[in-house]
Amino acid sequence: MPQLSLRNPLLTPLQIDESPSLLQGMSPALEADMRAYGCHLIQASGSVLRLPQLVMASAQVLLQRFYYLASFQHFPLRGIALGALFLACKVEENPQPIRNIINVMDVIVKRDRGYPEIVTDGYDAEYYDMKNEMVIGEIQILRRLGFNVQVELPYGLLVNYMRSLELTNQPRLPQLAWNYLNDLLRTPVYVCFQPETIACGAIFLAAHECNVSLPMSPAWWVVFDANGEDVMMVAKAARAFYLRQQPRIVPLTEREMSMFSNGNLGNHVEAIRKEGLQELQKNGREDSSAGLSTHDRGTTERQPEDAHSNNH
């Protein structure tokens, strides 16, 4: 009988090197960009919704786990990002209305692509498409993960470790270490290492950045049940993430995935951007004309009254 555990399930090196997306022909660079952008959508949407960091982090870990069990080609990114955030809100007992999550993430995508930031009204086809994608995404995450949505995060450990090392009074180090934890969510680190190791990796990076010496006799990470080689691997993953170029425009739907394969996604996004901006300018001119004509009518209507007042 298998043993039950609340520890995070970790991937093997083979699972990392042979993810479903890579096996179906996706390049490692594109897969990394899509993972990072999916996590960006969750983090940015959660920030607008003012969700706790634990909710946003849990959703990003669920997304990372899912795409080591399923491919981007079969399960487009937008639906899984929506489903992961919706599911994490419920798991962390911070439920949000479906419409809020959809509208916020949709606006984030539009902002990133330079589209007009128009919120869907909840009755058009685009909104219902995203709602269906969210529901399917949540179901697929639960199914692929076997309903194991427990996520153990390193934030609490980080605070305790810094207190033990007497680092909480450092001017920059605590916030810097916290930021490293957030940025590492966009890498495979959270599905490769346990929270103790990740917390130690963030402290190591922050201490190095702030030129703060840490005890080495014995090595400080040993006290926190972390392996030195693993801590260095976490640090290397963070540095590799910062050295990467800015993410390209990645496909979010099945239709966009087909366009990307044909090399047409960039042109498609640019065409929608220009069309949206032209529509905004057109509506702006119409509103200005309408406002001007209303002002003129008001002035004309007041002239007899003004003249009458002058006569008196």
N, C-alpha and C positions, 0 to 999 in steps of 0.2 A: 504494500500500500504506500503510495507516495506521501512524503512528509509535507505538511502545509507550512508555509513560511510567509512572514510579512516583509521579508527582505526583497529588494528590487530584483527581478529576474535580469540576468546579464547575458549578453550575446557572446557567442564564441567567435574567434578570429575568422572562421570559415563563413559564418553568417554575415559578418561585416563585409568580407571580400566578395561574397556571392549573394548580394541582395537581389530580390526579385526584379527590380528595375534594371540592374546591371546585367542580369542574365537575359533580359529581353532587349538588350542592345543600347540602353541609355549610357551615356558617357559618365564617368565618375564626377567630372566637374559640374555637369548639369544636375546630377542627382544632389550634389552638395548644395548647389544654388537653390534648388527647389525645397530642400529641407530647411535651409536657412530662411527662405522667404516665407514658407509656411509658418515658421516660428515667429517671424517678424509680424505677420498678420495677426497672430494670436496675441502677442505682447502689445502691439499697438492698439488693437481693439479692446483688450482688457484694460489698458490705461485709460482710454476714453470712457469706458463703462465704470471706471473706478473700482475695479475688482482687486482683491488682495493678491499679492505676488504669488502666494501659494497656489491660487487657482490658475493663474496664467502659466506658471511653471509646470503644474501637473498636466495641463492641456498640451504643452509642448513636448513633454516626455511621452505622452500617449501617442502623439503624432509621430515622433521618432520611432517608437516601438512598432507602430502599425506598418510603417514603410520598410521594415525589415521582415515583414511577413506578407506583404502585398506590394504591388508595383504601382508607380505613378501612371503607367499606361492604362491599367485597368480601373484605377480609382483616382480620378483627377483631384488635384490639390485643394481646390476651393471647398468642395464638399467635405473633405476630411478635416480641414482646418475649422470649418464651421461646426462639424460634429464633435471634434475634440474639445473645443471651447464650451459648447453646450453641455457635453457630458461632464467635463471637469467642474463646471458650475454646480451641477447636481451632486457630484461625488463629494465636493468640498462644502456642501450645504450652503451654497450661495447662488440659488437659482436665479436666472434672468429670463425675461420675456424673449421668445423666439425673435420677434420683430426687432427688438433692440440689437441683438447680436448680429442679425442679418444686415440691418441698415448701417451699423457702424463699420462692419468689415467691408461692406460694399463701398462705402465712402473712402475707406483707407486705400482700397485698390484703385479707385478713381483718382485719388490724390497722387498716388505713386506713379500713375501712368499719365498724369496731366490732363485727365478728363474733367469736365465740369462736375463739381461735387454736388450732384442732385440726388436727394434721398428718394428712394422708391416709395410709392404711396401705399403699398401693401395690397394692391389690387391688380397690378399689371403682371404680365407673363414673367418678367425678369424676377420679380419677388417670389412668385410661386416656384420657379425653377430653383432658386437658391434654397427655399424652404424644403423642397423635396431632396435636394442634395444634402442638406443638413441632417435630415431624418435618416437617409440612407447611410450617410457617413457615420452617424452615431451607431447604427445597427451593425455596420461592418466592423467598426472598431471593437465593439463588444464581442462580436463573433470571432474575429481573428485573434483577439487577446484572451479568448476563453473566459470572458467576464472578469478577468484579473486586472482591475484598474487601480489597484493599490500602488501609490507612488510615495516612496520615502525620499524626502528632500533634505539637502544639507544646510539649509538656512539656520535652523536652530543650533546645529552642531557648530557652524561657523562662529556664532556669537559666543558659545561656551568655550570654544578653543581659544578665541582671541582674549577672553577674560583670563583663561588659565595662563596664557603667554604674556599677560599684562600689556596687550596691544590696544585696548579700547581707548586709551587716552592719546594715541597717536593722531595727529591732525587729519591726515588723508587716508591712512591705511584701512580703517574699517569700511569706509564707503567704497574704496577701490576694490577691496576683496569682495564685497557684496556685488559690485558691478561685474566682476569676473564671473561670479556664479550665474548671473543673468545672461551674460554673453555666451557662456559655455553651453547653455540650453540649445543653441543653434548648431552645435556640433554633436557627434555621436557619443560624447563623454558620458552622458547620463544613462546610456544603455550599455556602457562598457565597464563602469566602476561604481562601487558602492559610495554612499554619501560621505563617509569618513574620508575617503581618498579625495573626493572632489573638493571638500571643504579645505583639506590640507593643501591641495593644489592652488586654490584661490589665495590662501594665506601666503604660500611661497611666492606667487607672482606679485602680490601686493607688497610684501616685504622687500622683494628684490627691486621693485619700482621705487620704493621709498627709502632704499638704502638702510633698512633696519636689520640688524643682526639677530638671528634666532639661535637658541641653544643647540649644540651639536654633540654633547657628551652626557647622555646618549642623544641621538638625533631626535629632535622634537616630535616628528611625525610618528615615531615608534610608540610614544605614550598614547597616541590617539588611534592605535591599531591600524595604521596605514603602512603600506610598503613604499620604500623610497623610490624604487623604479617606477611604480605606478604613479606616484606624485609627479615625477618628472614627465611622464607621458601626458598627464593632464595639462601640465604647463606647456608642453610642446604643442598640444592640440589648440590651446588658446592662442599661442603665437602664430601658428599656421593660419588660424581663422582671421587674425588681424592683417596678415600679409596678403590675403586673397583680395582680388579686385572686387569692386562693387557688383552686386548681383545684377545679372542681365534681366530683361523682361522674360519671365518664365510663363509657360502655359498653365492656366488655371482650370480649364474645362476640357472636356473631351474634344470639342470642336477646335479649341486653341491648340491642343496637343497635335491634332492633324495638321493644322497650319504651321506649327513649329517644325514638324517633320518635313514639310514642303518648303520651308524657308520663307513663309509668308506672314509669320506672326508679327514681325516688326512693322511691316507695311500696314497690316490690319490695324494695329494699335495706333499708329500715326494717323491713319485715315479717320478713325473714330474720334481721336483727339481734335483734329482740325474741324471735323463736322460739328462736334459739340461746341467748340469755341465760336464757330460761325453762327450757330443757332443762338448762343448766348448773346452775341453782338446784335443779331437781328432782333431778338426779343428786347434787348436794351434800347435799341433805337425806337422800337414801337412803343415801349413804355414812356420814353422821353417825349415822343410826339404826342402821345395821349395826355401826358402831364401838361405839356405846353398848351394844347388846345383847351384843356380844362381851365387852365390859368387865364387864358385869353377870354374864355366865356365869362368867367367870374369878373374879370375887369370890365367887360362890356356891360354886364348886368348892373354893376355898381355905378356906372357913369351917370345915369339919370338921377340917382339918389344924391351923388356928390354935387351934381349941378343944382339940384333943388336946394341942397344945404347952402351952396354959395349964394343963391339968390336971396335966401333969408339973411 
